Amino acid sequence: MKIISIISILILCGLLLMNYQDTAGITLLSSKIAQILHITPKSITLNMSVYTLVVFLLGQISAICFFAPLYTSLKEKYKAYKRELEKGSISNTSAEAKIQVLENKITVLEKALDDALRQQKKDN
């Protein structure tokens, strides 16, 4: 992802350098509409490099505004999923501890039964 960002910045810098002396005109109000409204036509003449920079920045801002809600919702879902995994691992750990205790009790009971059977055989 960083590589794409770096490449796009390098391309932007190249475009700015190549178009530094060119100009671009933006028509805000065309002559036909201006005649209908009885006002003068409006247009802006910008340096092409400034125009390119403005378009790039507006694209970046619109992408951030478009993807920010998606990013925050995914981040919240990730945190909730992480909490669920932690709860599951804690319950698994406690279940494993209970199983270990039961296995130890069974081992003790088996040994006691073996000892009792040996004692009974000796008595007989």
Secondary structure, 3 states (H helix, E strand, C coil): CHHHHHHHHHHHHHHHHHCCCCEEEEEEECHHHHHHHCCCCEEEEEEHHHHHHHHHHHHHHHHHHHHHHHHHHHHHHHHHHHHHHHHHHHHHHHHHHHHHHHHHHHHHHHHHHHHHHHHHHHHC
